[in-house]
Amino acid sequence: MEDGFPASKTFNQGYSLTYDDVILLPHYIDFPTDAVSVSTRLSRNIPLSIPCVASPMDTVSEAHMAASMAALGGIAIVHYNCTSSQQASIIRSAKSLRVPITPSVSFASPVDGLPAYHGRYVFITESGGLPSKLLGYLSSSDCENLKDKPVKIFDYKRDCKSVEYVNWDCDLGKIETLLHEKDSDFLVLERDGEAVNVVVKEDVERLKGYPKLGAGTVGADGEWMVGAAIGTRESDKERLEHLVKAGANVVVLDSSQGNSIYQIEMIKFIKKTYPQLDVIGGNVVTMAQAQNLIQAGVDGLRVGMGSGSICTTQEVCAVGRGQASAVYKVSSIAAQHGVPVIADGGISNSGHIVKALVLGASTVMMGSFLAGSTEAPGAYEYK
C-alpha cells in the first residue's frame, strides 16, 4: 500500500521544491541517539565528524570561527573580502588556535587609535592583531583615561615581564590550573616567539561548557583544517599561492554561477598546479551544471542559487531553483562519481539540515545561522 511519495516521484514532476515544501515521513526507531553517526566528507579527501560548514562570509568565517568549527569536527571556509595577505593571515591564525577560545579582549597596533569596543584589555601587538609579537597592554581603566588619543602616544605598558606565556598547544585543563596558580587574569599563548591567542579567566569558564561531539578536524600536520574561498579572476591565482603557503586545506570557488568557462579553467589550473589541494566548485543547481564541473575535476560541489538569506540571484538574474530540488538532483549525479555535495543556503532551522542530508547532501553550509555568535567576527552594539 502506497503511503507517501518516494523521492524519485516527488522530484520528477517538474516542480521546484524548497525545504519547506517537503516533509519526511517518520519510521521505526530501535537505537539510541548516541548510536547515530553524522560523520561525513566535505570533499573527496576531507572527512568531518559533523556535517556543518561555516560559510565564507565576512560576518561569519574568520580565525576564531574556523578554529571553533574545526574543534567541533566541522570546518569553516575563510572569506576573501580582504587582501590575499590578510586572508592568509586569518588562516595562519586559525591553525595556531589550538585552544579555540574567542578572546574577550581587543588588539591594536602602536599607530592605531583605541578600539571602539575594548573589553577588559587592549593588547598592543606589532601587527595590530594575532599572531604577532606582543608589545604591551592596557587595562579597561587605562582605556578610559586615554579615550580618543592615538595609541602611538599611549604610555602603554611596554614591560611584558609580568605577562604569563604558555605554549600554543597547551590544553584547557593546564591553562585553568596556571591561571589559578599564577593568580593571573589572563595568559598569552605563544608560538615561535609570537602571541597567537590571549586567554582570560572568563573565557575558560565559557569554554568549559563547549560541546564535545567527536574528533576535531585535524590535518596531517596536527593543526586545524581550514578552507578558503577564492574567485576565478587571474589575480586569484596569486591569492591561491598565498593561501596554500598559509596552510589552506581546501579551496572553494565562490560564485553564484559555477557552470562557467572561467571556473572550469580555474579548476583545471588548481588541479594541475596544486594536485594535493581539494577544490570545491559551484554554485550549481542542475545535473548538467554539476556534470561539467565533475568532468573538470572538482572534489566537491556547492549547491544552491537564490536560497541564501542575502542571495538575490533569483530576483536579479531570474535563475535558480528551489533548494530541495537542487540538492536532490545534483546529489543524484554527484554520488555516481563519488563527489560530496554541500547544501548551501536556506538553512534557518535544524529541520532544514536534516532535510538537506536526507536529500543527498554530505554537508550543509551555514551563514546567517552562525552570524552573531561569539565566534563570529564583529563587536556587539547596544542601542
FENJORA-V263945 format. One record per helix or strand. SS is the DSSP state (a for helix, b for strand). FROM is the first residue (numbers start at 1). TO is the last residue. Records with the same first field share a line. If there is no record, write none. Layout:
SS=FROM-TO + FROM-TO
This chain:
a=7-10 + 19-21 + 33-35 + 63-71 + 84-96 + 140-145 + 151-153 + 172-182 + 201-207 + 235-246 + 261-273 + 287-296 + 313-317 + 323-335 + 350-358
b=40-43 + 46-48 + 52-54 + 75-78 + 105-108 + 113-113 + 119-119 + 121-125 + 132-132 + 134-139 + 150-150 + 157-157 + 165-167 + 186-191 + 194-200 + 218-218 + 224-224 + 227-230 + 250-253 + 278-284 + 300-303 + 340-344 + 363-366
